[in-house]
């Protein structure tokens, strides 16, 4: 889906820029692994939760147990469109 790819690229660029200027990036493992065996962790950038920031900017959505139609616009904020 082209819209989903564009949002993924925007999120990646935003995170790369934010981390490049950060003083501190911390990973806080939850003790869980995903279905591919990857460690699930909360990431803080200068004390700010990365996931919450991406959600607030319309670049991510909360996980609700299954993939949702992210690109329908329901999660997009005007600044992220």
mmCIF file of the N, C-alpha and C atoms, coordinates in Angstrom:
data_MODEL
# 
_entry.id   MODEL 
# 
loop_
_atom_site.group_PDB 
_atom_site.id 
_atom_site.type_symbol 
_atom_site.label_atom_id 
_atom_site.label_alt_id 
_atom_site.label_comp_id 
_atom_site.label_asym_id 
_atom_site.label_entity_id 
_atom_site.label_seq_id 
_atom_site.pdbx_PDB_ins_code 
_atom_site.Cartn_x 
_atom_site.Cartn_y 
_atom_site.Cartn_z 
_atom_site.occupancy 
_atom_site.B_iso_or_equiv 
_atom_site.pdbx_formal_charge 
_atom_site.auth_seq_id 
_atom_site.auth_comp_id 
_atom_site.auth_asym_id 
_atom_site.auth_atom_id 
_atom_site.pdbx_PDB_model_num 
ATOM 1   N N  . UNK A 1 1  ? 0.831  -1.168  0.000  1.00 0.00 ? 1  UNK A N  1 
ATOM 2   C CA . UNK A 1 1  ? 0.000  0.000   0.000  1.00 0.00 ? 1  UNK A CA 1 
ATOM 3   C C  . UNK A 1 1  ? 0.889  1.250   0.000  1.00 0.00 ? 1  UNK A C  1 
ATOM 4   N N  . UNK A 1 2  ? 0.801  2.089   -1.000 1.00 0.00 ? 2  UNK A N  1 
ATOM 5   C CA . UNK A 1 2  ? 1.671  3.269   -1.081 1.00 0.00 ? 2  UNK A CA 1 
ATOM 6   C C  . UNK A 1 2  ? 1.511  4.239   0.100  1.00 0.00 ? 2  UNK A C  1 
ATOM 7   N N  . UNK A 1 3  ? 0.278  4.403   0.583  1.00 0.00 ? 3  UNK A N  1 
ATOM 8   C CA . UNK A 1 3  ? 0.052  5.314   1.703  1.00 0.00 ? 3  UNK A CA 1 
ATOM 9   C C  . UNK A 1 3  ? 0.758  4.819   2.961  1.00 0.00 ? 3  UNK A C  1 
ATOM 10  N N  . UNK A 1 4  ? 0.697  3.506   3.195  1.00 0.00 ? 4  UNK A N  1 
ATOM 11  C CA . UNK A 1 4  ? 1.342  2.940   4.374  1.00 0.00 ? 4  UNK A CA 1 
ATOM 12  C C  . UNK A 1 4  ? 2.857  3.072   4.267  1.00 0.00 ? 4  UNK A C  1 
ATOM 13  N N  . UNK A 1 5  ? 3.395  2.852   3.073  1.00 0.00 ? 5  UNK A N  1 
ATOM 14  C CA . UNK A 1 5  ? 4.843  3.015   2.874  1.00 0.00 ? 5  UNK A CA 1 
ATOM 15  C C  . UNK A 1 5  ? 5.263  4.456   3.135  1.00 0.00 ? 5  UNK A C  1 
ATOM 16  N N  . UNK A 1 6  ? 4.484  5.417   2.664  1.00 0.00 ? 6  UNK A N  1 
ATOM 17  C CA . UNK A 1 6  ? 4.814  6.833   2.865  1.00 0.00 ? 6  UNK A CA 1 
ATOM 18  C C  . UNK A 1 6  ? 4.812  7.182   4.350  1.00 0.00 ? 6  UNK A C  1 
ATOM 19  N N  . UNK A 1 7  ? 3.817  6.675   5.091  1.00 0.00 ? 7  UNK A N  1 
ATOM 20  C CA . UNK A 1 7  ? 3.771  6.934   6.523  1.00 0.00 ? 7  UNK A CA 1 
ATOM 21  C C  . UNK A 1 7  ? 4.946  6.271   7.245  1.00 0.00 ? 7  UNK A C  1 
ATOM 22  N N  . UNK A 1 8  ? 5.294  5.064   6.833  1.00 0.00 ? 8  UNK A N  1 
ATOM 23  C CA . UNK A 1 8  ? 6.437  4.370   7.442  1.00 0.00 ? 8  UNK A CA 1 
ATOM 24  C C  . UNK A 1 8  ? 7.720  5.148   7.204  1.00 0.00 ? 8  UNK A C  1 
ATOM 25  N N  . UNK A 1 9  ? 7.890  5.659   6.000  1.00 0.00 ? 9  UNK A N  1 
ATOM 26  C CA . UNK A 1 9  ? 9.085  6.444   5.686  1.00 0.00 ? 9  UNK A CA 1 
ATOM 27  C C  . UNK A 1 9  ? 9.111  7.748   6.474  1.00 0.00 ? 9  UNK A C  1 
ATOM 28  N N  . UNK A 1 10 ? 7.949  8.386   6.638  1.00 0.00 ? 10 UNK A N  1 
ATOM 29  C CA . UNK A 1 10 ? 7.876  9.621   7.428  1.00 0.00 ? 10 UNK A CA 1 
ATOM 30  C C  . UNK A 1 10 ? 8.211  9.345   8.890  1.00 0.00 ? 10 UNK A C  1 
ATOM 31  N N  . UNK A 1 11 ? 7.692  8.247   9.426  1.00 0.00 ? 11 UNK A N  1 
ATOM 32  C CA . UNK A 1 11 ? 7.983  7.885   10.815 1.00 0.00 ? 11 UNK A CA 1 
ATOM 33  C C  . UNK A 1 11 ? 9.467  7.587   10.990 1.00 0.00 ? 11 UNK A C  1 
ATOM 34  N N  . UNK A 1 12 ? 10.040 6.858   10.059 1.00 0.00 ? 12 UNK A N  1 
ATOM 35  C CA . UNK A 1 12 ? 11.460 6.520   10.130 1.00 0.00 ? 12 UNK A CA 1 
ATOM 36  C C  . UNK A 1 12 ? 12.322 7.778   10.087 1.00 0.00 ? 12 UNK A C  1 
ATOM 37  N N  . UNK A 1 13 ? 12.007 8.694   9.191  1.00 0.00 ? 13 UNK A N  1 
ATOM 38  C CA . UNK A 1 13 ? 12.767 9.941   9.080  1.00 0.00 ? 13 UNK A CA 1 
ATOM 39  C C  . UNK A 1 13 ? 12.643 10.762  10.360 1.00 0.00 ? 13 UNK A C  1 
ATOM 40  N N  . UNK A 1 14 ? 11.435 10.834  10.903 1.00 0.00 ? 14 UNK A N  1 
ATOM 41  C CA . UNK A 1 14 ? 11.211 11.588  12.133 1.00 0.00 ? 14 UNK A CA 1 
ATOM 42  C C  . UNK A 1 14 ? 12.035 11.003  13.282 1.00 0.00 ? 14 UNK A C  1 
ATOM 43  N N  . UNK A 1 15 ? 11.989 9.671   13.444 1.00 0.00 ? 15 UNK A N  1 
ATOM 44  C CA . UNK A 1 15 ? 12.727 9.017   14.533 1.00 0.00 ? 15 UNK A CA 1 
ATOM 45  C C  . UNK A 1 15 ? 14.231 9.193   14.336 1.00 0.00 ? 15 UNK A C  1 
ATOM 46  N N  . UNK A 1 16 ? 14.717 9.039   13.119 1.00 0.00 ? 16 UNK A N  1 
ATOM 47  C CA . UNK A 1 16 ? 16.155 9.203   12.856 1.00 0.00 ? 16 UNK A CA 1 
ATOM 48  C C  . UNK A 1 16 ? 16.625 10.599  13.236 1.00 0.00 ? 16 UNK A C  1 
ATOM 49  N N  . UNK A 1 17 ? 15.855 11.606  12.849 1.00 0.00 ? 17 UNK A N  1 
ATOM 50  C CA . UNK A 1 17 ? 16.223 12.998  13.161 1.00 0.00 ? 17 UNK A CA 1 
ATOM 51  C C  . UNK A 1 17 ? 16.168 13.254  14.668 1.00 0.00 ? 17 UNK A C  1 
ATOM 52  N N  . UNK A 1 18 ? 15.120 12.737  15.315 1.00 0.00 ? 18 UNK A N  1 
ATOM 53  C CA . UNK A 1 18 ? 14.954 12.944  16.750 1.00 0.00 ? 18 UNK A CA 1 
ATOM 54  C C  . UNK A 1 18 ? 16.092 12.279  17.526 1.00 0.00 ? 18 UNK A C  1 
ATOM 55  N N  . UNK A 1 19 ? 16.419 11.046  17.176 1.00 0.00 ? 19 UNK A N  1 
ATOM 56  C CA . UNK A 1 19 ? 17.475 10.318  17.879 1.00 0.00 ? 19 UNK A CA 1 
ATOM 57  C C  . UNK A 1 19 ? 18.846 10.947  17.630 1.00 0.00 ? 19 UNK A C  1 
ATOM 58  N N  . UNK A 1 20 ? 19.067 11.450  16.423 1.00 0.00 ? 20 UNK A N  1 
ATOM 59  C CA . UNK A 1 20 ? 20.357 12.063  16.098 1.00 0.00 ? 20 UNK A CA 1 
ATOM 60  C C  . UNK A 1 20 ? 20.641 13.275  16.982 1.00 0.00 ? 20 UNK A C  1 
ATOM 61  N N  . UNK A 1 21 ? 19.595 13.968  17.408 1.00 0.00 ? 21 UNK A N  1 
ATOM 62  C CA . UNK A 1 21 ? 19.798 15.161  18.232 1.00 0.00 ? 21 UNK A CA 1 
ATOM 63  C C  . UNK A 1 21 ? 19.576 14.886  19.732 1.00 0.00 ? 21 UNK A C  1 
ATOM 64  N N  . UNK A 1 22 ? 19.279 13.640  20.076 1.00 0.00 ? 22 UNK A N  1 
ATOM 65  C CA . UNK A 1 22 ? 18.987 13.298  21.472 1.00 0.00 ? 22 UNK A CA 1 
ATOM 66  C C  . UNK A 1 22 ? 20.257 13.201  22.302 1.00 0.00 ? 22 UNK A C  1 
ATOM 67  N N  . UNK A 1 23 ? 20.110 13.487  23.572 1.00 0.00 ? 23 UNK A N  1 
ATOM 68  C CA . UNK A 1 23 ? 21.222 13.297  24.507 1.00 0.00 ? 23 UNK A CA 1 
ATOM 69  C C  . UNK A 1 23 ? 21.211 11.896  25.087 1.00 0.00 ? 23 UNK A C  1 
ATOM 70  N N  . UNK A 1 24 ? 19.998 11.308  25.193 1.00 0.00 ? 24 UNK A N  1 
ATOM 71  C CA . UNK A 1 24 ? 19.899 9.997   25.835 1.00 0.00 ? 24 UNK A CA 1 
ATOM 72  C C  . UNK A 1 24 ? 18.766 9.189   25.195 1.00 0.00 ? 24 UNK A C  1 
ATOM 73  N N  . UNK A 1 25 ? 19.081 7.966   24.807 1.00 0.00 ? 25 UNK A N  1 
ATOM 74  C CA . UNK A 1 25 ? 18.090 7.020   24.283 1.00 0.00 ? 25 UNK A CA 1 
ATOM 75  C C  . UNK A 1 25 ? 18.191 5.765   25.144 1.00 0.00 ? 25 UNK A C  1 
ATOM 76  N N  . UNK A 1 26 ? 17.048 5.363   25.716 1.00 0.00 ? 26 UNK A N  1 
ATOM 77  C CA . UNK A 1 26 ? 17.033 4.207   26.606 1.00 0.00 ? 26 UNK A CA 1 
ATOM 78  C C  . UNK A 1 26 ? 16.006 3.184   26.141 1.00 0.00 ? 26 UNK A C  1 
ATOM 79  N N  . UNK A 1 27 ? 16.387 1.909   26.205 1.00 0.00 ? 27 UNK A N  1 
ATOM 80  C CA . UNK A 1 27 ? 15.473 0.802   25.916 1.00 0.00 ? 27 UNK A CA 1 
ATOM 81  C C  . UNK A 1 27 ? 15.117 0.136   27.236 1.00 0.00 ? 27 UNK A C  1 
ATOM 82  N N  . UNK A 1 28 ? 13.825 -0.083  27.452 1.00 0.00 ? 28 UNK A N  1 
ATOM 83  C CA . UNK A 1 28 ? 13.328 -0.726  28.662 1.00 0.00 ? 28 UNK A CA 1 
ATOM 84  C C  . UNK A 1 28 ? 12.590 -2.003  28.256 1.00 0.00 ? 28 UNK A C  1 
ATOM 85  N N  . UNK A 1 29 ? 13.301 -3.140  28.223 1.00 0.00 ? 29 UNK A N  1 
ATOM 86  C CA . UNK A 1 29 ? 12.654 -4.402  27.823 1.00 0.00 ? 29 UNK A CA 1 
ATOM 87  C C  . UNK A 1 29 ? 11.460 -4.724  28.717 1.00 0.00 ? 29 UNK A C  1 
ATOM 88  N N  . UNK A 1 30 ? 10.402 -5.245  28.106 1.00 0.00 ? 30 UNK A N  1 
ATOM 89  C CA . UNK A 1 30 ? 9.186  -5.591  28.844 1.00 0.00 ? 30 UNK A CA 1 
ATOM 90  C C  . UNK A 1 30 ? 9.244  -7.009  29.403 1.00 0.00 ? 30 UNK A C  1 
ATOM 91  N N  . UNK A 1 31 ? 10.220 -7.798  28.963 1.00 0.00 ? 31 UNK A N  1 
ATOM 92  C CA . UNK A 1 31 ? 10.296 -9.199  29.373 1.00 0.00 ? 31 UNK A CA 1 
ATOM 93  C C  . UNK A 1 31 ? 9.567  -10.113 28.395 1.00 0.00 ? 31 UNK A C  1 
ATOM 94  N N  . UNK A 1 32 ? 9.005  -9.540  27.331 1.00 0.00 ? 32 UNK A N  1 
ATOM 95  C CA . UNK A 1 32 ? 8.294  -10.330 26.327 1.00 0.00 ? 32 UNK A CA 1 
ATOM 96  C C  . UNK A 1 32 ? 9.069  -10.342 25.018 1.00 0.00 ? 32 UNK A C  1 
ATOM 97  N N  . UNK A 1 33 ? 8.698  -11.285 24.163 1.00 0.00 ? 33 UNK A N  1 
ATOM 98  C CA . UNK A 1 33 ? 9.223  -11.358 22.804 1.00 0.00 ? 33 UNK A CA 1 
ATOM 99  C C  . UNK A 1 33 ? 8.035  -11.472 21.861 1.00 0.00 ? 33 UNK A C  1 
ATOM 100 N N  . UNK A 1 34 ? 8.210  -10.947 20.649 1.00 0.00 ? 34 UNK A N  1 
ATOM 101 C CA . UNK A 1 34 ? 7.127  -11.061 19.673 1.00 0.00 ? 34 UNK A CA 1 
ATOM 102 C C  . UNK A 1 34 ? 7.165  -12.431 19.015 1.00 0.00 ? 34 UNK A C  1 
ATOM 103 N N  . UNK A 1 35 ? 6.271  -12.666 18.077 1.00 0.00 ? 35 UNK A N  1 
ATOM 104 C CA . UNK A 1 35 ? 6.180  -14.002 17.478 1.00 0.00 ? 35 UNK A CA 1 
ATOM 105 C C  . UNK A 1 35 ? 7.408  -14.368 16.653 1.00 0.00 ? 35 UNK A C  1 
ATOM 106 N N  . UNK A 1 36 ? 8.274  -13.401 16.363 1.00 0.00 ? 36 UNK A N  1 
ATOM 107 C CA . UNK A 1 36 ? 9.509  -13.669 15.633 1.00 0.00 ? 36 UNK A CA 1 
ATOM 108 C C  . UNK A 1 36 ? 10.711 -13.788 16.564 1.00 0.00 ? 36 UNK A C  1 
ATOM 109 N N  . UNK A 1 37 ? 10.465 -13.712 17.864 1.00 0.00 ? 37 UNK A N  1 
ATOM 110 C CA . UNK A 1 37 ? 11.539 -13.849 18.843 1.00 0.00 ? 37 UNK A CA 1 
ATOM 111 C C  . UNK A 1 37 ? 12.247 -12.552 19.189 1.00 0.00 ? 37 UNK A C  1 
ATOM 112 N N  . UNK A 1 38 ? 11.747 -11.417 18.661 1.00 0.00 ? 38 UNK A N  1 
ATOM 113 C CA . UNK A 1 38 ? 12.386 -10.129 18.948 1.00 0.00 ? 38 UNK A CA 1 
ATOM 114 C C  . UNK A 1 38 ? 11.969 -9.625  20.327 1.00 0.00 ? 38 UNK A C  1 
ATOM 115 N N  . UNK A 1 39 ? 12.898 -8.967  21.014 1.00 0.00 ? 39 UNK A N  1 
ATOM 116 C CA . UNK A 1 39 ? 12.629 -8.387  22.321 1.00 0.00 ? 39 UNK A CA 1 
ATOM 117 C C  . UNK A 1 39 ? 11.659 -7.216  22.157 1.00 0.00 ? 39 UNK A C  1 
ATOM 118 N N  . UNK A 1 40 ? 10.618 -7.191  22.993 1.00 0.00 ? 40 UNK A N  1 
ATOM 119 C CA . UNK A 1 40 ? 9.672  -6.075  23.014 1.00 0.00 ? 40 UNK A CA 1 
ATOM 120 C C  . UNK A 1 40 ? 10.144 -5.112  24.096 1.00 0.00 ? 40 UNK A C  1 
ATOM 121 N N  . UNK A 1 41 ? 10.299 -3.840  23.741 1.00 0.00 ? 41 UNK A N  1 
ATOM 122 C CA . UNK A 1 41 ? 10.810 -2.857  24.700 1.00 0.00 ? 41 UNK A CA 1 
ATOM 123 C C  . UNK A 1 41 ? 10.124 -1.511  24.494 1.00 0.00 ? 41 UNK A C  1 
ATOM 124 N N  . UNK A 1 42 ? 10.097 -0.733  25.564 1.00 0.00 ? 42 UNK A N  1 
ATOM 125 C CA . UNK A 1 42 ? 9.667  0.659   25.484 1.00 0.00 ? 42 UNK A CA 1 
ATOM 126 C C  . UNK A 1 42 ? 10.928 1.488   25.271 1.00 0.00 ? 42 UNK A C  1 
ATOM 127 N N  . UNK A 1 43 ? 10.872 2.441   24.362 1.00 0.00 ? 43 UNK A N  1 
ATOM 128 C CA . UNK A 1 43 ? 12.033 3.282   24.072 1.00 0.00 ? 43 UNK A CA 1 
ATOM 129 C C  . UNK A 1 43 ? 11.744 4.703   24.539 1.00 0.00 ? 43 UNK A C  1 
ATOM 130 N N  . UNK A 1 44 ? 12.663 5.266   25.304 1.00 0.00 ? 44 UNK A N  1 
ATOM 131 C CA . UNK A 1 44 ? 12.566 6.658   25.741 1.00 0.00 ? 44 UNK A CA 1 
ATOM 132 C C  . UNK A 1 44 ? 13.670 7.462   25.073 1.00 0.00 ? 44 UNK A C  1 
ATOM 133 N N  . UNK A 1 45 ? 13.308 8.603   24.540 1.00 0.00 ? 45 UNK A N  1 
ATOM 134 C CA . UNK A 1 45 ? 14.270 9.526   23.937 1.00 0.00 ? 45 UNK A CA 1 
ATOM 135 C C  . UNK A 1 45 ? 14.230 10.795  24.786 1.00 0.00 ? 45 UNK A C  1 
ATOM 136 N N  . UNK A 1 46 ? 15.341 11.080  25.467 1.00 0.00 ? 46 UNK A N  1 
ATOM 137 C CA . UNK A 1 46 ? 15.398 12.212  26.391 1.00 0.00 ? 46 UNK A CA 1 
ATOM 138 C C  . UNK A 1 46 ? 14.195 12.221  27.331 1.00 0.00 ? 46 UNK A C  1 
ATOM 139 N N  . UNK A 1 47 ? 13.825 11.035  27.826 1.00 0.00 ? 47 UNK A N  1 
ATOM 140 C CA . UNK A 1 47 ? 12.749 10.911  28.797 1.00 0.00 ? 47 UNK A CA 1 
ATOM 141 C C  . UNK A 1 47 ? 11.343 10.907  28.215 1.00 0.00 ? 47 UNK A C  1 
ATOM 142 N N  . UNK A 1 48 ? 11.213 10.924  26.887 1.00 0.00 ? 48 UNK A N  1 
ATOM 143 C CA . UNK A 1 48 ? 9.907  10.926  26.231 1.00 0.00 ? 48 UNK A CA 1 
ATOM 144 C C  . UNK A 1 48 ? 9.678  9.571   25.572 1.00 0.00 ? 48 UNK A C  1 
ATOM 145 N N  . UNK A 1 49 ? 8.510  8.990   25.807 1.00 0.00 ? 49 UNK A N  1 
ATOM 146 C CA . UNK A 1 49 ? 8.179  7.687   25.232 1.00 0.00 ? 49 UNK A CA 1 
ATOM 147 C C  . UNK A 1 49 ? 8.049  7.815   23.704 1.00 0.00 ? 49 UNK A C  1 
ATOM 148 N N  . UNK A 1 50 ? 8.871  7.068   22.999 1.00 0.00 ? 50 UNK A N  1 
ATOM 149 C CA . UNK A 1 50 ? 8.901  7.122   21.538 1.00 0.00 ? 50 UNK A CA 1 
ATOM 150 C C  . UNK A 1 50 ? 7.547  6.768   20.926 1.00 0.00 ? 50 UNK A C  1 
ATOM 151 N N  . UNK A 1 51 ? 6.929  5.703   21.404 1.00 0.00 ? 51 UNK A N  1 
ATOM 152 C CA . UNK A 1 51 ? 5.644  5.276   20.840 1.00 0.00 ? 51 UNK A CA 1 
ATOM 153 C C  . UNK A 1 51 ? 4.570  6.336   21.035 1.00 0.00 ? 51 UNK A C  1 
ATOM 154 N N  . UNK A 1 52 ? 4.506  6.899   22.235 1.00 0.00 ? 52 UNK A N  1 
ATOM 155 C CA . UNK A 1 52 ? 3.497  7.933   22.499 1.00 0.00 ? 52 UNK A CA 1 
ATOM 156 C C  . UNK A 1 52 ? 3.691  9.137   21.590 1.00 0.00 ? 52 UNK A C  1 
ATOM 157 N N  . UNK A 1 53 ? 4.941  9.524   21.360 1.00 0.00 ? 53 UNK A N  1 
ATOM 158 C CA . UNK A 1 53 ? 5.219  10.674  20.489 1.00 0.00 ? 53 UNK A CA 1 
ATOM 159 C C  . UNK A 1 53 ? 4.795  10.374  19.057 1.00 0.00 ? 53 UNK A C  1 
ATOM 160 N N  . UNK A 1 54 ? 5.104  9.173   18.563 1.00 0.00 ? 54 UNK A N  1 
ATOM 161 C CA . UNK A 1 54 ? 4.714  8.816   17.196 1.00 0.00 ? 54 UNK A CA 1 
ATOM 162 C C  . UNK A 1 54 ? 3.197  8.765   17.047 1.00 0.00 ? 54 UNK A C  1 
ATOM 163 N N  . UNK A 1 55 ? 2.517  8.231   18.041 1.00 0.00 ? 55 UNK A N  1 
ATOM 164 C CA . UNK A 1 55 ? 1.057  8.181   18.001 1.00 0.00 ? 55 UNK A CA 1 
ATOM 165 C C  . UNK A 1 55 ? 0.490  9.598   18.002 1.00 0.00 ? 55 UNK A C  1 
ATOM 166 N N  . UNK A 1 56 ? 1.002  10.466  18.868 1.00 0.00 ? 56 UNK A N  1 
ATOM 167 C CA . UNK A 1 56 ? 0.522  11.846  18.957 1.00 0.00 ? 56 UNK A CA 1 
ATOM 168 C C  . UNK A 1 56 ? 0.710  12.599  17.649 1.00 0.00 ? 56 UNK A C  1 
ATOM 169 N N  . UNK A 1 57 ? 1.757  12.269  16.893 1.00 0.00 ? 57 UNK A N  1 
ATOM 170 C CA . UNK A 1 57 ? 2.030  12.948  15.626 1.00 0.00 ? 57 UNK A CA 1 
ATOM 171 C C  . UNK A 1 57 ? 1.357  12.279  14.434 1.00 0.00 ? 57 UNK A C  1 
ATOM 172 N N  . UNK A 1 58 ? 0.600  11.219  14.700 1.00 0.00 ? 58 UNK A N  1 
ATOM 173 C CA . UNK A 1 58 ? -0.103 10.539  13.613 1.00 0.00 ? 58 UNK A CA 1 
ATOM 174 C C  . UNK A 1 58 ? 0.776  9.626   12.785 1.00 0.00 ? 58 UNK A C  1 
ATOM 175 N N  . UNK A 1 59 ? 1.955  9.279   13.302 1.00 0.00 ? 59 UNK A N  1 
ATOM 176 C CA . UNK A 1 59 ? 2.893  8.438   12.571 1.00 0.00 ? 59 UNK A CA 1 
ATOM 177 C C  . UNK A 1 59 ? 2.851  6.979   13.011 1.00 0.00 ? 59 UNK A C  1 
ATOM 178 N N  . UNK A 1 60 ? 2.015  6.680   13.994 1.00 0.00 ? 60 UNK A N  1 
ATOM 179 C CA . UNK A 1 60 ? 1.854  5.315   14.483 1.00 0.00 ? 60 UNK A CA 1 
ATOM 180 C C  . UNK A 1 60 ? 0.466  5.206   15.102 1.00 0.00 ? 60 UNK A C  1 
ATOM 181 N N  . UNK A 1 61 ? 0.088  3.988   15.407 1.00 0.00 ? 61 UNK A N  1 
ATOM 182 C CA . UNK A 1 61 ? -1.194 3.760   16.063 1.00 0.00 ? 61 UNK A CA 1 
ATOM 183 C C  . UNK A 1 61 ? -0.984 2.793   17.216 1.00 0.00 ? 61 UNK A C  1 
ATOM 184 N N  . UNK A 1 62 ? -1.829 2.849   18.224 1.00 0.00 ? 62 UNK A N  1 
ATOM 185 C CA . UNK A 1 62 ? -1.698 1.899   19.322 1.00 0.00 ? 62 UNK A CA 1 
ATOM 186 C C  . UNK A 1 62 ? -1.976 0.486   18.818 1.00 0.00 ? 62 UNK A C  1 
ATOM 187 N N  . UNK A 1 63 ? -1.278 -0.484  19.371 1.00 0.00 ? 63 UNK A N  1 
ATOM 188 C CA . UNK A 1 63 ? -1.503 -1.881  19.008 1.00 0.00 ? 63 UNK A CA 1 
ATOM 189 C C  . UNK A 1 63 ? -2.764 -2.359  19.706 1.00 0.00 ? 63 UNK A C  1 
ATOM 190 N N  . UNK A 1 64 ? -3.672 -2.917  18.931 1.00 0.00 ? 64 UNK A N  1 
ATOM 191 C CA . UNK A 1 64 ? -4.939 -3.400  19.482 1.00 0.00 ? 64 UNK A CA 1 
ATOM 192 C C  . UNK A 1 64 ? -5.100 -4.904  19.262 1.00 0.00 ? 64 UNK A C  1 
ATOM 193 N N  . UNK A 1 65 ? -3.982 -5.602  19.145 1.00 0.00 ? 65 UNK A N  1 
ATOM 194 C CA . UNK A 1 65 ? -4.017 -7.048  19.016 1.00 0.00 ? 65 UNK A CA 1 
ATOM 195 C C  . UNK A 1 65 ? -4.056 -7.565  17.593 1.00 0.00 ? 65 UNK A C  1 
ATOM 196 N N  . UNK A 1 66 ? -4.223 -6.662  16.630 1.00 0.00 ? 66 UNK A N  1 
ATOM 197 C CA . UNK A 1 66 ? -4.211 -7.054  15.219 1.00 0.00 ? 66 UNK A CA 1 
ATOM 198 C C  . UNK A 1 66 ? -3.947 -5.824  14.371 1.00 0.00 ? 66 UNK A C  1 
ATOM 199 N N  . UNK A 1 67 ? -3.510 -6.053  13.160 1.00 0.00 ? 67 UNK A N  1 
ATOM 200 C CA . UNK A 1 67 ? -3.239 -4.958  12.230 1.00 0.00 ? 67 UNK A CA 1 
ATOM 201 C C  . UNK A 1 67 ? -4.551 -4.282  11.860 1.00 0.00 ? 67 UNK A C  1 
ATOM 202 N N  . UNK A 1 68 ? -4.554 -2.960  11.909 1.00 0.00 ? 68 UNK A N  1 
ATOM 203 C CA . UNK A 1 68 ? -5.738 -2.185  11.559 1.00 0.00 ? 68 UNK A CA 1 
ATOM 204 C C  . UNK A 1 68 ? -5.490 -1.429  10.260 1.00 0.00 ? 68 UNK A C  1 
ATOM 205 N N  . UNK A 1 69 ? -6.522 -0.851  9.705  1.00 0.00 ? 69 UNK A N  1 
ATOM 206 C CA . UNK A 1 69 ? -6.408 -0.065  8.479  1.00 0.00 ? 69 UNK A CA 1 
ATOM 207 C C  . UNK A 1 69 ? -5.874 1.317   8.823  1.00 0.00 ? 69 UNK A C  1 
ATOM 208 N N  . UNK A 1 70 ? -4.579 1.392   9.005  1.00 0.00 ? 70 UNK A N  1 
ATOM 209 C CA . UNK A 1 70 ? -3.916 2.609   9.453  1.00 0.00 ? 70 UNK A CA 1 
ATOM 210 C C  . UNK A 1 70 ? -4.066 3.749   8.456  1.00 0.00 ? 70 UNK A C  1 
ATOM 211 N N  . UNK A 1 71 ? -4.045 3.456   7.191  1.00 0.00 ? 71 UNK A N  1 
ATOM 212 C CA . UNK A 1 71 ? -4.019 4.492   6.169  1.00 0.00 ? 71 UNK A CA 1 
ATOM 213 C C  . UNK A 1 71 ? -5.402 5.005   5.781  1.00 0.00 ? 71 UNK A C  1 
ATOM 214 N N  . UNK A 1 72 ? -6.423 4.562   6.469  1.00 0.00 ? 72 UNK A N  1 
ATOM 215 C CA . UNK A 1 72 ? -7.769 5.045   6.162  1.00 0.00 ? 72 UNK A CA 1 
ATOM 216 C C  . UNK A 1 72 ? -7.926 6.505   6.560  1.00 0.00 ? 72 UNK A C  1 
ATOM 217 N N  . UNK A 1 73 ? -7.002 7.017   7.346  1.00 0.00 ? 73 UNK A N  1 
ATOM 218 C CA . UNK A 1 73 ? -7.080 8.394   7.797  1.00 0.00 ? 73 UNK A CA 1 
ATOM 219 C C  . UNK A 1 73 ? -7.627 8.521   9.203  1.00 0.00 ? 73 UNK A C  1 
ATOM 220 N N  . UNK A 1 74 ? -8.148 7.457   9.761  1.00 0.00 ? 74 UNK A N  1 
ATOM 221 C CA . UNK A 1 74 ? -8.745 7.510   11.090 1.00 0.00 ? 74 UNK A CA 1 
ATOM 222 C C  . UNK A 1 74 ? -7.718 7.887   12.156 1.00 0.00 ? 74 UNK A C  1 
ATOM 223 N N  . UNK A 1 75 ? -6.453 7.549   11.947 1.00 0.00 ? 75 UNK A N  1 
ATOM 224 C CA . UNK A 1 75 ? -5.434 7.826   12.941 1.00 0.00 ? 75 UNK A CA 1 
ATOM 225 C C  . UNK A 1 75 ? -4.589 9.049   12.599 1.00 0.00 ? 75 UNK A C  1 
ATOM 226 N N  . UNK A 1 76 ? -4.795 9.611   11.442 1.00 0.00 ? 76 UNK A N  1 
ATOM 227 C CA . UNK A 1 76 ? -3.920 10.698  10.998 1.00 0.00 ? 76 UNK A CA 1 
ATOM 228 C C  . UNK A 1 76 ? -4.333 12.031  11.577 1.00 0.00 ? 76 UNK A C  1 
ATOM 229 N N  . UNK A 1 77 ? -3.373 12.765  12.077 1.00 0.00 ? 77 UNK A N  1 
ATOM 230 C CA . UNK A 1 77 ? -3.606 14.118  12.527 1.00 0.00 ? 77 UNK A CA 1 
ATOM 231 C C  . UNK A 1 77 ? -3.393 15.045  11.340 1.00 0.00 ? 77 UNK A C  1 
ATOM 232 N N  . UNK A 1 78 ? -4.011 16.212  11.322 1.00 0.00 ? 78 UNK A N  1 
ATOM 233 C CA . UNK A 1 78 ? -3.841 17.118  10.183 1.00 0.00 ? 78 UNK A CA 1 
ATOM 234 C C  . UNK A 1 78 ? -2.387 17.433  9.847  1.00 0.00 ? 78 UNK A C  1 
ATOM 235 N N  . UNK A 1 79 ? -1.523 17.569  10.857 1.00 0.00 ? 79 UNK A N  1 
ATOM 236 C CA . UNK A 1 79 ? -0.113 17.894  10.610 1.00 0.00 ? 79 UNK A CA 1 
ATOM 237 C C  . UNK A 1 79 ? 0.630  16.762  9.923  1.00 0.00 ? 79 UNK A C  1 
ATOM 238 N N  . UNK A 1 80 ? 0.139  15.526  10.055 1.00 0.00 ? 80 UNK A N  1 
ATOM 239 C CA . UNK A 1 80 ? 0.849  14.374  9.493  1.00 0.00 ? 80 UNK A CA 1 
ATOM 240 C C  . UNK A 1 80 ? 0.393  14.037  8.087  1.00 0.00 ? 80 UNK A C  1 
ATOM 241 N N  . UNK A 1 81 ? -0.680 14.632  7.627  1.00 0.00 ? 81 UNK A N  1 
ATOM 242 C CA . UNK A 1 81 ? -1.211 14.298  6.294  1.00 0.00 ? 81 UNK A CA 1 
ATOM 243 C C  . UNK A 1 81 ? -0.396 14.930  5.200  1.00 0.00 ? 81 UNK A C  1 
# 
